[in-house]
């Protein structure tokens, strides 16, 4: 699992990694049009913009609810971390294990 904010990889502890992994896989499992048995998830957004979600390098269509929920969940976790820029310009989450 990699969390990148404004181009800088963020070190996370095991608890944060597990929370982000579970949220990512749970989110993908609940979406339509996701590949069966996915291997990777990539979530990327700039605060205030659309959230991009791809599974196994395939973009996944999302509705406004999914966009807002994903952004708010990830921003809530990011904002709770230490040493994170106050107003990040870009957040990327890459998950490659289930």
N, C-alpha and C positions, 0 to 999 in steps of 0.2 A: 504494500500500500504506500502510495506517495501522495503527500499533500504539498502543493506548491502555491505560494502566495507572492504575487508580483515578481514571478520568476525565481524566487528563492525557495528551495526545498525546506520544509518545516519538520523538525524532529518532533516526534510524538511518542508518548509513553504507551505501554501496552493497553491500558484502559482506553485511551483515545482511539488507538488503532482499531480495537475491537468494536467500539461504538460506531466508528465510520464504516468499517467493513459490514457490520450488521445492517446499518441504515442503507448502505448502497445496495447490498444484495436484496434486502426486503423491498426496496423501491423498485428495482428492476423486475423482481418476481411478480410484482403487482401490475406492471405495465403490459399493454397489448403490443403486439409486433416485436417482441424480443425473441432472439434466437433461443432454441432449446439448449439447455446445458451451457450457458455462457461461461466464457473463460476470463474475460476482461470487461471492466466498466470504466468509462471515462466521463467525468462530469466537469464542466468548465463554465464559468460565467464571470462577468464583471457585475458588481452590485448595481442593481437597477436595470440590468439588461436581461435578455432571454438566457435561460439555462440550456446549455447543450449537453445532451446525454447520448453517448454511443455505447453500444454493447458489441463486443467482438468487431470493432471498427465499423459498425453499421449505425448510422444516425437513427435515433428513436424519436418518433413524433410524440409531443406532449401537449396537453391542454394547459390553459392558464392556471388551473388549480395545482397541477403537478409542478409547473414552473415555480409558482409562489411557495409551495410547501418545501420543495427541494432547496430553493434559495434560503428560506428562513431557517430550516434545520441546519444546513451547513454553516450559515453565518452565525447561528447561535453557538455552535461548537467552536468555530474559529474565534469568535469574540471572547470566549472563555479561556483561550490559551494565553500563556505568557509570551511576551516579546513579539507580538504581532502588530504590524502597522495599524494605526487607528482607522484609517479609511483605505483598505486594500483596493487596488484597481482591478486585479484579476485573481481568481481562485480556481485551482485545478485539483481534482481528486482523481487518482488513477488506482484502481483496485484490480489485482490479478490473481487473487486467491479466494477461495470460498470457505 
